[in-house]
Amino acid sequence: MIGIDKIALHTREFKPLDLTDRSVWGIASNQKQGSTGDIPTWVDSKGHTTQANSVYHNHELFNLTIDYKGCNIQFNPSKIKHQYNLLSTGVEFKETISTIETEINKICSLDFKNMSLCRFDLARNQSMDFPISMYFGGLRLLKGKRSESRNEPEGFYIGNRTHQSIFYNKETGLKYSLGNSNFITPPNFMRGECRYLKSLSVKRYANGIRNINDLFELSPSDLDLSYKNYFNKVIFVRSKLGLQLKIDWNDEIQLFQSLKKDMPKGYFSYWLQLNSINNLMDQFGSMQSVKDFISSDELGESLSARYRNLKKLEQLIALRGQLDKQRNEVTDASLLQEIKQRFVA
């Protein structure tokens, strides 16, 4: 199931109830070296004043921070219910939100359900065929639109300042956060997350929602569609190739004959390229390195030729993954194909 992993809300309309209660509020008054600005003064509903760069309240259900940007609240509705299972929209989600709102109202006055939704994370858990570390080579073949990619501890990240995705070993993450707690996860436990980091990104990728009230109107299938559309259109975009979808060969003879029928003038050259693509990936180290080479000005290719060559490369990679899976070969391309099938198919 695809569920909600993290939510962040923001507003400039708020009033803390009693900032003098140090059992409730923490303060941060440090100033950066060279700073000459005055420390802000905060006024609570009782008229008390507190000087601090920010004030905060860390609750077991949420974290609330007030600073010069306004009031920010972050929480993970799924984690409230379970260590790693995910919560989607519906009755249980509304009950969780109601519990959080009740606790917030004890310390701060604000319109919780109409706060701006400035971060929204969706996630999916899957039990994979192999140890998670085996998939990192396949993940390195990915390169999202206008995004950077890099290895993370026990995972792989693709993203920018407005949206991100990450695949990682969820079991290791739980052991790190929970210590020696006794829990049992499915074998080879991978999590794939998409993170919409700005209000505009949330509206763009998550059905135009702006706040909790809008989120209440979404069904679990709406969240599923948001998650799958993001990965297919932003992260796995190179895999959406018509040729890949029509391939259904069971052995090399059928592959060769199908290529001959579809491409009578270039089938043999294409077959050779298809069977050497893994060596090309090994030589350059990653999908992005091959793309950078093909796009290099030093090659002297026109823009149309670069675009045509990049499309051909992407087509070969996608097809290679499909064939590796049919042949039961474990390669980076076949592992990436498994990830795509498990998470976004």
Buried (B, 14 or more C-beta within 10 A) or exposed (E): EBBBBBBBBBBEEBEBBEBEEEEBBEBEEEEEEEEEEEBBEBEBEEEBEBEBBBBBBEBEBBBBBBBEEBBBBBBBBBBBBEEBEBBBBEEEBBEBBEBBBEBBEEBBBBEBBBBBBBBBBBBBBBEBEEEBEBBBBBBBBBBBEEBEBEEEEBBBBBBEEBBBBBBBBBBBBBBEEEEEEEEEBEEBBBBBBBBBBBBEBBBBBBBEBBBBBBBBEBEBEBBBBBBBBBBBEBBBBBBEBEEBEEBEBEEEEEBBEBBBEEEEEEBEEBBEBBBEBBEBBEEBEBBBEBBEBBBEEEEEBEEEEBEEBBEEBBBBBBBBBBBBBBBEEBBBBBBBBBBBEBBBE
